[in-house]
Amino acid sequence: MSDRDSNSFGWFLAGLGFGALAGIMFAPRPGNETREALRSKAEEGREFVRNRARQAKE
């Protein structure tokens, strides 16, 4: 994959994450439910990054 493609994919993922975060922040939920959803999504994101890093090492 070229550097340009890799960079574009990175920006795509950043935008996807930002959009998801904005959607959660403006969702009509109580604060504790919103915080729990944010924690859950952050953990999913960490797992995704760990998996991608593991794949890149292989």
MIKE-395813 format. One record per atom (N, C-alpha, C, CB): residue number from 1; residue in three letters; atom name; x negated, y negated, z negated. Coordinates in nm, 2 decimals. Glycine has a CB too. Layout:
REM residues N
<pt n="NUM" res="ALA" atom="CA" u="X" v="Y" w="Z"/>
...
This chain:
REM residues 58
<pt n="1" res="MET" atom="N" u="-0.08" v="0.12" w="0.00"/>
<pt n="1" res="MET" atom="CA" u="0.00" v="0.00" w="0.00"/>
<pt n="1" res="MET" atom="C" u="-0.09" v="-0.12" w="0.00"/>
<pt n="1" res="MET" atom="CB" u="0.10" v="0.00" w="-0.12"/>
<pt n="2" res="SER" atom="N" u="-0.06" v="-0.22" w="0.08"/>
<pt n="2" res="SER" atom="CA" u="-0.14" v="-0.34" w="0.09"/>
<pt n="2" res="SER" atom="C" u="-0.12" v="-0.43" w="-0.03"/>
<pt n="2" res="SER" atom="CB" u="-0.11" v="-0.42" w="0.22"/>
<pt n="3" res="ASP" atom="N" u="-0.21" v="-0.52" w="-0.05"/>
<pt n="3" res="ASP" atom="CA" u="-0.19" v="-0.62" w="-0.17"/>
<pt n="3" res="ASP" atom="C" u="-0.07" v="-0.70" w="-0.16"/>
<pt n="3" res="ASP" atom="CB" u="-0.32" v="-0.71" w="-0.18"/>
<pt n="4" res="ARG" atom="N" u="-0.03" v="-0.74" w="-0.03"/>
<pt n="4" res="ARG" atom="CA" u="0.08" v="-0.82" w="-0.01"/>
<pt n="4" res="ARG" atom="C" u="0.21" v="-0.74" w="-0.05"/>
<pt n="4" res="ARG" atom="CB" u="0.09" v="-0.87" w="0.13"/>
<pt n="5" res="ASP" atom="N" u="0.22" v="-0.62" w="-0.01"/>
<pt n="5" res="ASP" atom="CA" u="0.33" v="-0.53" w="-0.04"/>
<pt n="5" res="ASP" atom="C" u="0.34" v="-0.51" w="-0.19"/>
<pt n="5" res="ASP" atom="CB" u="0.33" v="-0.40" w="0.03"/>
<pt n="6" res="SER" atom="N" u="0.23" v="-0.49" w="-0.25"/>
<pt n="6" res="SER" atom="CA" u="0.23" v="-0.46" w="-0.40"/>
<pt n="6" res="SER" atom="C" u="0.27" v="-0.59" w="-0.47"/>
<pt n="6" res="SER" atom="CB" u="0.08" v="-0.42" w="-0.44"/>
<pt n="7" res="ASN" atom="N" u="0.22" v="-0.70" w="-0.43"/>
<pt n="7" res="ASN" atom="CA" u="0.26" v="-0.83" w="-0.49"/>
<pt n="7" res="ASN" atom="C" u="0.41" v="-0.85" w="-0.48"/>
<pt n="7" res="ASN" atom="CB" u="0.18" v="-0.94" w="-0.44"/>
<pt n="8" res="SER" atom="N" u="0.46" v="-0.83" w="-0.36"/>
<pt n="8" res="SER" atom="CA" u="0.61" v="-0.85" w="-0.33"/>
<pt n="8" res="SER" atom="C" u="0.69" v="-0.76" w="-0.42"/>
<pt n="8" res="SER" atom="CB" u="0.64" v="-0.83" w="-0.19"/>
<pt n="9" res="PHE" atom="N" u="0.65" v="-0.64" w="-0.44"/>
<pt n="9" res="PHE" atom="CA" u="0.72" v="-0.54" w="-0.52"/>
<pt n="9" res="PHE" atom="C" u="0.72" v="-0.59" w="-0.67"/>
<pt n="9" res="PHE" atom="CB" u="0.66" v="-0.40" w="-0.51"/>
<pt n="10" res="GLY" atom="N" u="0.60" v="-0.64" w="-0.71"/>
<pt n="10" res="GLY" atom="CA" u="0.59" v="-0.69" w="-0.85"/>
<pt n="10" res="GLY" atom="C" u="0.69" v="-0.81" w="-0.87"/>
<pt n="10" res="GLY" atom="CB" u="0.45" v="-0.74" w="-0.87"/>
<pt n="11" res="TRP" atom="N" u="0.70" v="-0.90" w="-0.78"/>
<pt n="11" res="TRP" atom="CA" u="0.79" v="-1.01" w="-0.79"/>
<pt n="11" res="TRP" atom="C" u="0.93" v="-0.96" w="-0.79"/>
<pt n="11" res="TRP" atom="CB" u="0.77" v="-1.11" w="-0.68"/>
<pt n="12" res="PHE" atom="N" u="0.96" v="-0.86" w="-0.71"/>
<pt n="12" res="PHE" atom="CA" u="1.09" v="-0.80" w="-0.70"/>
<pt n="12" res="PHE" atom="C" u="1.13" v="-0.75" w="-0.84"/>
<pt n="12" res="PHE" atom="CB" u="1.10" v="-0.69" w="-0.60"/>
<pt n="13" res="LEU" atom="N" u="1.04" v="-0.67" w="-0.90"/>
<pt n="13" res="LEU" atom="CA" u="1.07" v="-0.61" w="-1.03"/>
<pt n="13" res="LEU" atom="C" u="1.08" v="-0.72" w="-1.14"/>
<pt n="13" res="LEU" atom="CB" u="0.95" v="-0.52" w="-1.07"/>
<pt n="14" res="ALA" atom="N" u="1.00" v="-0.83" w="-1.13"/>
<pt n="14" res="ALA" atom="CA" u="1.01" v="-0.94" w="-1.22"/>
<pt n="14" res="ALA" atom="C" u="1.15" v="-1.01" w="-1.21"/>
<pt n="14" res="ALA" atom="CB" u="0.90" v="-1.04" w="-1.20"/>
<pt n="15" res="GLY" atom="N" u="1.19" v="-1.03" w="-1.09"/>
<pt n="15" res="GLY" atom="CA" u="1.33" v="-1.09" w="-1.06"/>
<pt n="15" res="GLY" atom="C" u="1.44" v="-1.00" w="-1.11"/>
<pt n="15" res="GLY" atom="CB" u="1.34" v="-1.12" w="-0.92"/>
<pt n="16" res="LEU" atom="N" u="1.42" v="-0.87" w="-1.09"/>
<pt n="16" res="LEU" atom="CA" u="1.52" v="-0.77" w="-1.13"/>
<pt n="16" res="LEU" atom="C" u="1.53" v="-0.78" w="-1.29"/>
<pt n="16" res="LEU" atom="CB" u="1.49" v="-0.63" w="-1.09"/>
<pt n="17" res="GLY" atom="N" u="1.42" v="-0.78" w="-1.35"/>
<pt n="17" res="GLY" atom="CA" u="1.42" v="-0.79" w="-1.50"/>
<pt n="17" res="GLY" atom="C" u="1.48" v="-0.92" w="-1.55"/>
<pt n="17" res="GLY" atom="CB" u="1.28" v="-0.77" w="-1.55"/>
<pt n="18" res="PHE" atom="N" u="1.44" v="-1.03" w="-1.49"/>
<pt n="18" res="PHE" atom="CA" u="1.50" v="-1.16" w="-1.53"/>
<pt n="18" res="PHE" atom="C" u="1.65" v="-1.16" w="-1.51"/>
<pt n="18" res="PHE" atom="CB" u="1.43" v="-1.27" w="-1.45"/>
<pt n="19" res="GLY" atom="N" u="1.70" v="-1.11" w="-1.39"/>
<pt n="19" res="GLY" atom="CA" u="1.84" v="-1.11" w="-1.37"/>
<pt n="19" res="GLY" atom="C" u="1.91" v="-1.02" w="-1.47"/>
<pt n="19" res="GLY" atom="CB" u="1.86" v="-1.06" w="-1.23"/>
<pt n="20" res="ALA" atom="N" u="1.86" v="-0.91" w="-1.50"/>
<pt n="20" res="ALA" atom="CA" u="1.92" v="-0.82" w="-1.60"/>
<pt n="20" res="ALA" atom="C" u="1.93" v="-0.89" w="-1.74"/>
<pt n="20" res="ALA" atom="CB" u="1.85" v="-0.69" w="-1.61"/>
<pt n="21" res="LEU" atom="N" u="1.82" v="-0.96" w="-1.77"/>
<pt n="21" res="LEU" atom="CA" u="1.81" v="-1.03" w="-1.90"/>
<pt n="21" res="LEU" atom="C" u="1.92" v="-1.14" w="-1.90"/>
<pt n="21" res="LEU" atom="CB" u="1.67" v="-1.08" w="-1.93"/>
<pt n="22" res="ALA" atom="N" u="1.92" v="-1.22" w="-1.80"/>
<pt n="22" res="ALA" atom="CA" u="2.02" v="-1.33" w="-1.79"/>
<pt n="22" res="ALA" atom="C" u="2.16" v="-1.27" w="-1.80"/>
<pt n="22" res="ALA" atom="CB" u="2.00" v="-1.41" w="-1.66"/>
<pt n="23" res="GLY" atom="N" u="2.19" v="-1.16" w="-1.73"/>
<pt n="23" res="GLY" atom="CA" u="2.32" v="-1.10" w="-1.73"/>
<pt n="23" res="GLY" atom="C" u="2.36" v="-1.06" w="-1.87"/>
<pt n="23" res="GLY" atom="CB" u="2.33" v="-0.99" w="-1.64"/>
<pt n="24" res="ILE" atom="N" u="2.27" v="-1.00" w="-1.95"/>
<pt n="24" res="ILE" atom="CA" u="2.29" v="-0.96" w="-2.08"/>
<pt n="24" res="ILE" atom="C" u="2.32" v="-1.08" w="-2.17"/>
<pt n="24" res="ILE" atom="CB" u="2.18" v="-0.87" w="-2.14"/>
<pt n="25" res="MET" atom="N" u="2.24" v="-1.18" w="-2.16"/>
<pt n="25" res="MET" atom="CA" u="2.25" v="-1.30" w="-2.24"/>
<pt n="25" res="MET" atom="C" u="2.38" v="-1.37" w="-2.22"/>
<pt n="25" res="MET" atom="CB" u="2.13" v="-1.40" w="-2.21"/>
<pt n="26" res="PHE" atom="N" u="2.44" v="-1.37" w="-2.11"/>
<pt n="26" res="PHE" atom="CA" u="2.57" v="-1.43" w="-2.08"/>
<pt n="26" res="PHE" atom="C" u="2.69" v="-1.34" w="-2.09"/>
<pt n="26" res="PHE" atom="CB" u="2.56" v="-1.50" w="-1.95"/>
<pt n="27" res="ALA" atom="N" u="2.66" v="-1.22" w="-2.13"/>
<pt n="27" res="ALA" atom="CA" u="2.77" v="-1.12" w="-2.14"/>
<pt n="27" res="ALA" atom="C" u="2.85" v="-1.16" w="-2.27"/>
<pt n="27" res="ALA" atom="CB" u="2.72" v="-0.98" w="-2.15"/>
<pt n="28" res="PRO" atom="N" u="2.98" v="-1.14" w="-2.26"/>
<pt n="28" res="PRO" atom="CA" u="3.07" v="-1.17" w="-2.37"/>
<pt n="28" res="PRO" atom="C" u="3.07" v="-1.06" w="-2.48"/>
<pt n="28" res="PRO" atom="CB" u="3.21" v="-1.19" w="-2.33"/>
<pt n="29" res="ARG" atom="N" u="2.96" v="-1.05" w="-2.55"/>
<pt n="29" res="ARG" atom="CA" u="2.94" v="-0.95" w="-2.66"/>
<pt n="29" res="ARG" atom="C" u="2.90" v="-1.02" w="-2.79"/>
<pt n="29" res="ARG" atom="CB" u="2.84" v="-0.84" w="-2.62"/>
<pt n="30" res="PRO" atom="N" u="2.93" v="-0.96" w="-2.90"/>
<pt n="30" res="PRO" atom="CA" u="2.87" v="-1.01" w="-3.03"/>
<pt n="30" res="PRO" atom="C" u="2.72" v="-1.01" w="-3.02"/>
<pt n="30" res="PRO" atom="CB" u="2.93" v="-0.93" w="-3.15"/>
<pt n="31" res="GLY" atom="N" u="2.66" v="-1.09" w="-3.10"/>
<pt n="31" res="GLY" atom="CA" u="2.51" v="-1.10" w="-3.10"/>
<pt n="31" res="GLY" atom="C" u="2.44" v="-0.97" w="-3.13"/>
<pt n="31" res="GLY" atom="CB" u="2.47" v="-1.20" w="-3.20"/>
<pt n="32" res="ASN" atom="N" u="2.49" v="-0.89" w="-3.23"/>
<pt n="32" res="ASN" atom="CA" u="2.42" v="-0.77" w="-3.27"/>
<pt n="32" res="ASN" atom="C" u="2.43" v="-0.67" w="-3.15"/>
<pt n="32" res="ASN" atom="CB" u="2.48" v="-0.71" w="-3.39"/>
<pt n="33" res="GLU" atom="N" u="2.54" v="-0.66" w="-3.08"/>
<pt n="33" res="GLU" atom="CA" u="2.54" v="-0.57" w="-2.96"/>
<pt n="33" res="GLU" atom="C" u="2.45" v="-0.62" w="-2.85"/>
<pt n="33" res="GLU" atom="CB" u="2.69" v="-0.57" w="-2.91"/>
<pt n="34" res="THR" atom="N" u="2.44" v="-0.75" w="-2.83"/>
<pt n="34" res="THR" atom="CA" u="2.35" v="-0.80" w="-2.73"/>
<pt n="34" res="THR" atom="C" u="2.21" v="-0.77" w="-2.77"/>
<pt n="34" res="THR" atom="CB" u="2.37" v="-0.95" w="-2.71"/>
<pt n="35" res="ARG" atom="N" u="2.17" v="-0.79" w="-2.89"/>
<pt n="35" res="ARG" atom="CA" u="2.03" v="-0.76" w="-2.93"/>
<pt n="35" res="ARG" atom="C" u="2.00" v="-0.61" w="-2.92"/>
<pt n="35" res="ARG" atom="CB" u="2.01" v="-0.80" w="-3.08"/>
<pt n="36" res="GLU" atom="N" u="2.09" v="-0.53" w="-2.95"/>
<pt n="36" res="GLU" atom="CA" u="2.07" v="-0.38" w="-2.94"/>
<pt n="36" res="GLU" atom="C" u="2.05" v="-0.35" w="-2.79"/>
<pt n="36" res="GLU" atom="CB" u="2.19" v="-0.30" w="-3.00"/>
<pt n="37" res="ALA" atom="N" u="2.13" v="-0.41" w="-2.70"/>
<pt n="37" res="ALA" atom="CA" u="2.12" v="-0.38" w="-2.56"/>
<pt n="37" res="ALA" atom="C" u="1.98" v="-0.43" w="-2.51"/>
<pt n="37" res="ALA" atom="CB" u="2.23" v="-0.46" w="-2.48"/>
<pt n="38" res="LEU" atom="N" u="1.94" v="-0.55" w="-2.56"/>
<pt n="38" res="LEU" atom="CA" u="1.81" v="-0.60" w="-2.52"/>
<pt n="38" res="LEU" atom="C" u="1.70" v="-0.50" w="-2.56"/>
<pt n="38" res="LEU" atom="CB" u="1.79" v="-0.74" w="-2.58"/>
<pt n="39" res="ARG" atom="N" u="1.71" v="-0.46" w="-2.69"/>
<pt n="39" res="ARG" atom="CA" u="1.61" v="-0.36" w="-2.74"/>
<pt n="39" res="ARG" atom="C" u="1.60" v="-0.24" w="-2.65"/>
<pt n="39" res="ARG" atom="CB" u="1.64" v="-0.32" w="-2.88"/>
<pt n="40" res="SER" atom="N" u="1.72" v="-0.19" w="-2.62"/>
<pt n="40" res="SER" atom="CA" u="1.73" v="-0.07" w="-2.54"/>
<pt n="40" res="SER" atom="C" u="1.67" v="-0.09" w="-2.40"/>
<pt n="40" res="SER" atom="CB" u="1.88" v="-0.02" w="-2.52"/>
<pt n="41" res="LYS" atom="N" u="1.70" v="-0.20" w="-2.33"/>
<pt n="41" res="LYS" atom="CA" u="1.65" v="-0.22" w="-2.20"/>
<pt n="41" res="LYS" atom="C" u="1.49" v="-0.25" w="-2.21"/>
<pt n="41" res="LYS" atom="CB" u="1.72" v="-0.35" w="-2.14"/>
<pt n="42" res="ALA" atom="N" u="1.45" v="-0.31" w="-2.31"/>
<pt n="42" res="ALA" atom="CA" u="1.30" v="-0.34" w="-2.33"/>
<pt n="42" res="ALA" atom="C" u="1.23" v="-0.20" w="-2.34"/>
<pt n="42" res="ALA" atom="CB" u="1.27" v="-0.43" w="-2.45"/>
<pt n="43" res="GLU" atom="N" u="1.29" v="-0.11" w="-2.42"/>
<pt n="43" res="GLU" atom="CA" u="1.23" v="0.02" w="-2.43"/>
<pt n="43" res="GLU" atom="C" u="1.23" v="0.10" w="-2.30"/>
<pt n="43" res="GLU" atom="CB" u="1.30" v="0.11" w="-2.54"/>
<pt n="44" res="GLU" atom="N" u="1.34" v="0.08" w="-2.22"/>
<pt n="44" res="GLU" atom="CA" u="1.34" v="0.15" w="-2.09"/>
<pt n="44" res="GLU" atom="C" u="1.23" v="0.09" w="-2.00"/>
<pt n="44" res="GLU" atom="CB" u="1.48" v="0.13" w="-2.02"/>
<pt n="45" res="GLY" atom="N" u="1.21" v="-0.04" w="-2.01"/>
<pt n="45" res="GLY" atom="CA" u="1.11" v="-0.11" w="-1.93"/>
<pt n="45" res="GLY" atom="C" u="0.97" v="-0.07" w="-1.97"/>
<pt n="45" res="GLY" atom="CB" u="1.12" v="-0.26" w="-1.94"/>
<pt n="46" res="ARG" atom="N" u="0.94" v="-0.05" w="-2.10"/>
<pt n="46" res="ARG" atom="CA" u="0.81" v="0.00" w="-2.14"/>
<pt n="46" res="ARG" atom="C" u="0.79" v="0.14" w="-2.09"/>
<pt n="46" res="ARG" atom="CB" u="0.81" v="0.00" w="-2.29"/>
<pt n="47" res="GLU" atom="N" u="0.89" v="0.22" w="-2.10"/>
<pt n="47" res="GLU" atom="CA" u="0.87" v="0.36" w="-2.05"/>
<pt n="47" res="GLU" atom="C" u="0.85" v="0.36" w="-1.90"/>
<pt n="47" res="GLU" atom="CB" u="1.00" v="0.44" w="-2.08"/>
<pt n="48" res="PHE" atom="N" u="0.92" v="0.27" w="-1.82"/>
<pt n="48" res="PHE" atom="CA" u="0.89" v="0.26" w="-1.68"/>
<pt n="48" res="PHE" atom="C" u="0.75" v="0.22" w="-1.65"/>
<pt n="48" res="PHE" atom="CB" u="0.99" v="0.16" w="-1.62"/>
<pt n="49" res="VAL" atom="N" u="0.70" v="0.12" w="-1.72"/>
<pt n="49" res="VAL" atom="CA" u="0.56" v="0.08" w="-1.70"/>
<pt n="49" res="VAL" atom="C" u="0.46" v="0.19" w="-1.73"/>
<pt n="49" res="VAL" atom="CB" u="0.53" v="-0.05" w="-1.78"/>
<pt n="50" res="ARG" atom="N" u="0.49" v="0.25" w="-1.84"/>
<pt n="50" res="ARG" atom="CA" u="0.40" v="0.36" w="-1.88"/>
<pt n="50" res="ARG" atom="C" u="0.40" v="0.47" w="-1.78"/>
<pt n="50" res="ARG" atom="CB" u="0.44" v="0.43" w="-2.02"/>
<pt n="51" res="ASN" atom="N" u="0.51" v="0.51" w="-1.72"/>
<pt n="51" res="ASN" atom="CA" u="0.52" v="0.61" w="-1.62"/>
<pt n="51" res="ASN" atom="C" u="0.45" v="0.57" w="-1.49"/>
<pt n="51" res="ASN" atom="CB" u="0.66" v="0.64" w="-1.59"/>
<pt n="52" res="ARG" atom="N" u="0.47" v="0.44" w="-1.45"/>
<pt n="52" res="ARG" atom="CA" u="0.40" v="0.39" w="-1.33"/>
<pt n="52" res="ARG" atom="C" u="0.25" v="0.39" w="-1.35"/>
<pt n="52" res="ARG" atom="CB" u="0.45" v="0.25" w="-1.30"/>
<pt n="53" res="ALA" atom="N" u="0.20" v="0.35" w="-1.47"/>
<pt n="53" res="ALA" atom="CA" u="0.06" v="0.35" w="-1.50"/>
<pt n="53" res="ALA" atom="C" u="0.00" v="0.49" w="-1.49"/>
<pt n="53" res="ALA" atom="CB" u="0.03" v="0.28" w="-1.64"/>
<pt n="54" res="ARG" atom="N" u="0.08" v="0.58" w="-1.55"/>
<pt n="54" res="ARG" atom="CA" u="0.04" v="0.72" w="-1.55"/>
<pt n="54" res="ARG" atom="C" u="0.03" v="0.77" w="-1.40"/>
<pt n="54" res="ARG" atom="CB" u="0.13" v="0.81" w="-1.63"/>
<pt n="55" res="GLN" atom="N" u="0.13" v="0.74" w="-1.32"/>
<pt n="55" res="GLN" atom="CA" u="0.13" v="0.78" w="-1.18"/>
<pt n="55" res="GLN" atom="C" u="0.01" v="0.72" w="-1.11"/>
<pt n="55" res="GLN" atom="CB" u="0.26" v="0.74" w="-1.11"/>
<pt n="56" res="ALA" atom="N" u="-0.02" v="0.59" w="-1.14"/>
<pt n="56" res="ALA" atom="CA" u="-0.13" v="0.52" w="-1.07"/>
<pt n="56" res="ALA" atom="C" u="-0.27" v="0.59" w="-1.10"/>
<pt n="56" res="ALA" atom="CB" u="-0.13" v="0.37" w="-1.11"/>
<pt n="57" res="LYS" atom="N" u="-0.28" v="0.64" w="-1.22"/>
<pt n="57" res="LYS" atom="CA" u="-0.40" v="0.71" w="-1.26"/>
<pt n="57" res="LYS" atom="C" u="-0.42" v="0.84" w="-1.19"/>
<pt n="57" res="LYS" atom="CB" u="-0.41" v="0.73" w="-1.41"/>
<pt n="58" res="GLU" atom="N" u="-0.31" v="0.90" w="-1.15"/>
<pt n="58" res="GLU" atom="CA" u="-0.32" v="1.04" w="-1.08"/>
<pt n="58" res="GLU" atom="C" u="-0.37" v="1.03" w="-0.94"/>
<pt n="58" res="GLU" atom="CB" u="-0.19" v="1.10" w="-1.09"/>
